[in-house]
């Protein structure tokens, strides 16, 4: 009698596979291709407020809000709490600054004209 050693099966010799790590939802691409940073709402809202802040007089509060939200959006991006939106945040900061100066100048002119008669 010859004993035929049975070959070991692969499940006996190999350890079970490791569980796969779930991807971070902030780093996964989306259907917009990263063009619209909807995962960083402060940067996105600041961007739009910066554009609408260019309207004379009415834009002064919008421009100030755009400046603040642009800074908040950049901080959220730097802390890793938001995915994308750094360009929108920078545009919000730049447009908010320009529109604040622009609208502040108009307010100064209106006040100066009202005081001078």
Secondary structure, DSSP 8 states (H G I E B T S, - for coil): ---------HHHHS----------TTTS--TTTTSS-TT-HHHHHHHHHHHHTTSTTTHHHHHHHHHHHHHHHHHHHHTTSSSS-HHHHHHHHHHHHHHHHHHHHHHHHHHHHHHH-
